[in-house]
């Protein structure tokens, strides 16, 4: 019994180390698994942290992209508005171009009609001048003929008078001798009859010369009357043209007065509208200010409104004259007052042309400082002399 008991005890003690080894092995496996899990969790935490950082970066980039997209959308909306405005401007420009094309066609028609009328007037004037020259030539020839006839008539009268006096003397002598002798021979009577016939012939010649002289004088008077009549007709035609131009000039200035009334820096001197340069241009410059451009636009609109009322055969010119003061220019693009005054006049003409006024009715002239309104040497006088003048005239 004890022996068997001891064997069972030995068998029991020998099984425990195996359990211990198994447990230790299992514990080591668990610890290893836990270590692997901890390491995996650590690596996963690092990875997730990097992923969070990357996600934050991506979120920031997405936010920036969203902001940029919003800006682009706003920009696209602005571009759409700009495109709509441009389309509207293009439509307006097309309408304006069509209107300008129509105005150009009308202006070309008016120009053709004006050229035709001008040619007709030129032909009439040439014909009138030819008739006047012919009349003058005929009058000169008539005057020369009258002078010649007068000289010949005077010479003939003198010669006839001399012959008559001689014949009268001969008749008186013959009568005296006949009275003294109281006898008339046949030869004496024949001589007296012959002398009487010669006297009658000379009287007839003298009467014919007198009639020719009177006829030449009458023709000369008729020629003078024709010349005077032709001159009166030409003067009347010229006066009618001047009066007609004066009528439209008065209407032109009347409407300009309505448009430009009570505007500062604008005055009327005689038949001219005077714009002070400070209203239109900066000092030393030929570039129009906004206010000056607005005034010129209003002026162009008024001119275009008046133009259709002026007949095509009235040749008119709107002179744009530029003036400066007497102070010399120091620096800048214009070396002298000549260039500055001319450049300002040309700028006004260009703006009027761009606004639709036909360029053949415009003229730009620079007068520098040589026609001052106020010759005084003061700032006020300088300001008055710096100006732009508009004057309607014929060409």
Residue, then its C-alpha position, 0 to 999 in steps of 0.5 A: x500500500x505505501x509503495x503504491x501510494x508513493x507511486x501515485x504521489x510521484x505521478x501527481x508531482x510529475x504532472x505539475x511542472x507540465x501544467x506550469x510550463x503550459x501556463x507559462x507558455x500560455x502566459x508568454x503567448x498572451x503577453x506576446x499577443x498583448x505586446x503585439x496588440x499594444x504595438x499595433x495599437x501604438x502604430x495604429x495610433x501613430x497612423x491615425x494621428x498622421x491620418x488625422x493630420x492629413x485629414x485636417x490638411x485635406x479639410x483645410x485644402x477643401x475649405x480653401x478650394x471651397x473658398x476659391x470655388x466661391x470666389x470663382x463663382x462670384x467672378x463667374x457671376x461678375x463675368x456674366x454681368x460684364x458679358x451681359x453689359x458688353x452684349x448690351x454695349x455691343x447692341x447699343x454700338x450696333x444701333x449707334x453704328x446703324x444710326x451713324x451709317x444712316x446719318x452718313x448716307x443722308x450726309x452723303x446725299x446732302x453732300x452730293x446735292x450740295x456739290x450738284x448745287x455748287x456745280x450749278x451755281x458755279x456754272x451760272x456764275x461762270x456764265x454770268x461772268x462770261x456774259x459780264x466779260x462779253x458785255x464789258x468787251x462790247x461796252x469797251x468796243x462801243x465806247x471805242x467806236x463812239x470815241x472813234x465816231x465822235x472823232x470822225x464826226x467832229x472831224x467831218x463836222x469841222x471839214x464840212x463847216x470849213x467847206x460850207x464856210x468856203x462855199x458861203x464865201x464863194x457864193x457871197x463873192x459870186x453874189x457880190x460880183x453878180x450884184x456889181x455887174x448886174x449881169x449873170x452869165x450862164x456859167x456863173x449861174x451854173x457855178x452857183x447851182x453846182x455850189x448849192x448842190x454841193x452844199x446840200x450834199x454836205x448837209x446830208x452827209x453831216x446829218x448822216x454822221x449825226x444820226x450815226x453818232x446818235x445811234x452809237x451813243x444810244x447803243x452805248x447807253x443800252x450796253x451800260x444799262x445791260x451791264x448795270x442790270x447784270x451787276x444789279x442781278x449779281x449783287x441781288x443774288x449775292x445779297x440773297x445768299x448772304x441774307x439767307x445765310x444770315x437768317x440761318x446764322x441767327x437761328x443757329x445762334x438762337x438755339x445755341x443760346x438756349x442750349x448754352x444759357x447760364x453756363x459758367x465760362x461761356x459768353x457771347x461776343x458779337x457773332x461768336x461764342x466764347x468758351x474760357x479754356x479753364x472750362x474745357x482744358x486743364x492748364x497747358x493741356x489740349x485734352x478736354x475735361x469731362x465738363x468740357x466734353x459734355x458741353x461739346x456733346x451738347x453743342x454737337x447735338x444742337x448743330x445736328x438738330x439745326x443742320x437739316x433745316x439749312x438748305x444744301x446750297x448754303x455753304x456754311x462753316x463752323x470755325x473753331x478758333x483757339x487762343x492762349x495768353x501771352x505767357x511763354x510755355x515752360x515744358x510740356x508737349x507743346x513748345x509754343x502757344x501756337x501749337x497749344x492753341x491749334x491743338x485745342x481747336x483740333x481737339x474740339x473739331x475731332x470731338x464734334x466730328x466724332x459726335x456726328x458733325x460733318x467734317x466738311x463743315x468744320x475748321x480748326x484755327x490756332x491764333x496763339x496769343x496775338x488776338x487778346x480780348x484784354x491786353x492788360x498784364x494781369x491774371x484776370x486778363x490772362x484768364x480772359x484771353x485763354x479761350x475757344x471761340x465758335x463762329x458760323x460763316x460761309x466759305 
